Amino acid sequence: MNLVVVSNRVARGKASEPMTGGLAAALLPVVEHSGAIWVGSSGRVRDGHQKEPFAEVESLGSGALATLDLPAAHYGGYYEGFANSALWPALHSRSDLIRVSHGDYLSYREVNAFMARALLRFRKEKTAFWVQDYHFLALGAELRQLGVDDPIGFFLHTPWPVPAVMQGVPHHRELIEAMLAFDLLGFQTEEDRGNFLAYAGGDLGLAVEDGVVVSGHGRTRCQVFPIGIDAEKFAQYATKAISHPDVSRLRRSLNGEKLAIGVDRLDYSKGLVNRINAFDRLWTEQPHLVRGISLLQIATPSRGNIEAYGNLQNEVARLVSDVNGRHGEVDWTPIRYLNKGFGQAVLAGLYRTAQVGVVTPLHDGMNLVAKEYVAAQNPADPGVLVLSKFAGAANELDTALVVNPHDIDGMVRAISIAVSMPLTERRMRWEAMMEKLRRHTIRQWSAEFVAALEKSRSERAAVAPLASQPPQALRWLRSAISGVRLL
Ligand code: F6P
């Protein structure tokens, strides 16, 4: 099968190159091993309306990477606007940060339509499209408009919120109806899937049968596929990275002191402020841990042109400096705060050096840092993961110290338990988590999704779409019958 994977951000295949976030790192081995073609943004934009979208194609393992210059006139409205100032805050249940602009939605739809046209170039016999993440919610509908009748699936890497939050997104109804053009919708957790189905059944008034939404587009199966990692590869990176200069310098600098590590994009969903407040309280209330444990916080700048991100960068920088000013000594820095990214090969070594991994987002689809931290540990002397119950990973990694990131005292307790946890308990907890990571790898995740996509497509083809009416007409019909005008 000719598998075409689509995402906004792509990775270029070097373990030494920094990667922003989980999606790019997760998809890289999928493409390298499956022979798929991965289509995404080049990070550059172009003026004018190209009839034939420009694509650069290079090989990536047994697969290929094709990058497109997105349309200059619409890029800002698409990426910083609709995707990251309306959808992202909503998906992370931050209705207060949703910024609405009609022009942004149009740009978002334009870029989705542009991508759909570009994808036609990669279509061959027996093609399946696998669209990733919230940047391309309307891409399935755009492909169908162009007459594509191949299997088209979608996987959401973020959470999906309760219907009331989604209602804060401009054009939510039109957009979510467009999502039903996909044959298969994949979610990270049962909760996300349940929230989506509640919207489809409630707000759209559609029939939902056993996880399948029946709409004017046909039948759309909604299923949970928790994303995994290549745990063995990460463990190998961690062993090798011991000799990497950054890792050995870090080890030398510790002088027997323990280390906690946090690795995040600088994003308000990651709970950085609460985490730093927890360390502040830890050093205040348990002074024996001053010089006993320090925090290495890697916070890669992200989406810096968006106001909420600029504000967060300032807030975290001020907070770190305040905490360091109060608890620091001439020869001791409580928080080492780095605003840059690292490649996976080095990160694995940094994770292995830290006795505590702190992954405490306020809300996160999965959070692959949690899984990577576990995979990178030394089996003979593993560190302890302190994990937010609001990360999708907490469903699987339930032998971590699971915390509520809003409860600062609870996080303080968990960190101090982690610091002094006996080796036998650390090993027991780590082995249980590692076993799950080994059992459910990134390759299985992609194989399961693709198999389910083929199945959903054939099920859909077997049942005629609901009177082949467009969803808009269907809604009008329903509202006319019930005498209620839908907004
Ligand atoms: O699902 C979230 C995601 O796609 C992750 O890959 C990553 O955390 C982030 O969003 C990437 O964001 P950006 O491409 O805007 O840096």
Boltz pocket constraint, residues with backbone or C-beta under 6 A from the ligand:
constraints:
  - pocket:
      binder: B
      contacts: [[A, 8], [A, 9], [A, 20], [A, 21], [A, 22], [A, 23], [A, 24], [A, 133], [A, 157], [A, 158], [A, 265], [A, 302], [A, 303], [A, 365]]
      max_distance: 6.0
